[in-house]
Amino acid sequence: MAKKNSNKNHLTKQGAKDQVIKALETSLGDLRTALGDKKFNKRVKQASRLLTTGLPKTDKSPKPKVKKIVLDNVAENSAAKDTAFKPV
């Protein structure tokens, strides 16, 4: 059976910032020569920070559900042991 790939993009905040920085550097490459490398990198970093505000810091993909097993006999056995060892 083939697994279904979800179409949702689970991306962390840092990953989103990196993608925004790459996109801005490629699209605004002409400004690098006008501003200089240091100013251009600083402004691209500020823009990526502003564009990614509000994103969660970590990936919140759904976790698989784990079925918990409840042992009822454990409570009954411990109560029986407590009564057997009481000093008279």
C-alpha positions as CSV (number, residue, x, y, z in Angstrom):
1,M,0.0,0.0,0.0
2,A,1.2,3.5,-0.8
3,K,1.4,6.0,2.0
4,K,-0.5,9.2,1.5
5,N,1.6,12.3,1.6
6,S,-0.1,15.3,3.2
7,N,-0.2,18.4,1.2
8,K,0.3,20.6,4.3
9,N,3.7,22.2,4.5
10,H,5.1,21.5,8.0
11,L,7.9,24.1,8.2
12,T,9.7,25.5,11.2
13,K,10.2,29.2,11.7
14,Q,13.9,29.0,11.0
15,G,13.3,27.1,7.8
16,A,10.7,29.6,6.7
17,K,13.2,32.5,7.4
18,D,15.9,30.7,5.3
19,Q,13.5,30.3,2.4
20,V,12.4,34.0,2.6
21,I,16.1,35.1,2.6
22,K,16.9,33.0,-0.4
23,A,13.9,34.3,-2.3
24,L,14.7,37.9,-1.4
25,E,18.4,37.6,-2.4
26,T,17.5,36.2,-5.8
27,S,14.8,38.7,-6.5
28,L,16.6,41.8,-5.2
29,G,20.1,41.0,-6.4
30,D,20.4,44.4,-8.1
31,L,20.2,46.2,-4.8
32,R,23.2,44.4,-3.5
33,T,25.5,46.4,-5.7
34,A,23.8,49.6,-4.8
35,L,23.7,49.1,-1.0
36,G,26.7,47.0,-0.5
37,D,26.9,43.5,1.0
38,K,26.7,44.4,4.7
39,K,23.6,46.7,4.4
40,F,21.9,44.4,2.0
41,N,22.3,41.3,4.2
42,K,21.1,43.3,7.2
43,R,18.0,44.5,5.4
44,V,17.2,41.1,4.0
45,K,17.5,39.6,7.5
46,Q,15.1,42.3,8.9
47,A,12.6,41.7,6.1
48,S,12.6,37.9,6.7
49,R,12.1,38.5,10.4
50,L,9.1,40.7,9.7
51,L,7.6,38.4,7.2
52,T,7.8,35.3,9.4
53,T,6.4,36.8,12.6
54,G,3.5,34.8,13.9
55,L,4.8,31.4,12.7
56,P,5.2,28.7,15.3
57,K,8.8,28.1,16.3
58,T,8.5,24.3,16.0
59,D,6.9,21.9,13.7
60,K,3.4,21.0,15.0
61,S,2.7,18.0,12.8
62,P,0.1,15.6,14.2
63,K,1.7,13.0,16.4
64,P,0.5,9.4,16.2
65,K,-2.0,8.4,18.8
66,V,-0.8,5.7,21.3
67,K,-3.4,3.6,23.0
68,K,-2.9,3.5,26.8
69,I,-3.3,0.2,28.6
70,V,-5.0,0.4,32.0
71,L,-4.3,-2.3,34.4
72,D,-7.1,-2.7,36.9
73,N,-5.6,-5.7,38.7
74,V,-2.6,-3.8,39.9
75,A,-4.7,-1.7,42.3
76,E,-6.5,-4.8,43.6
77,N,-3.2,-6.7,44.1
78,S,-1.6,-3.8,46.0
79,A,-4.6,-3.5,48.3
80,A,-4.4,-7.3,49.1
81,K,-0.7,-7.0,49.9
82,D,-1.2,-4.1,52.2
83,T,-3.7,-6.0,54.4
84,A,-1.5,-9.1,54.5
85,F,1.5,-7.2,56.0
86,K,-0.2,-5.1,58.7
87,P,1.2,-5.8,62.2
88,V,-1.3,-6.9,64.8
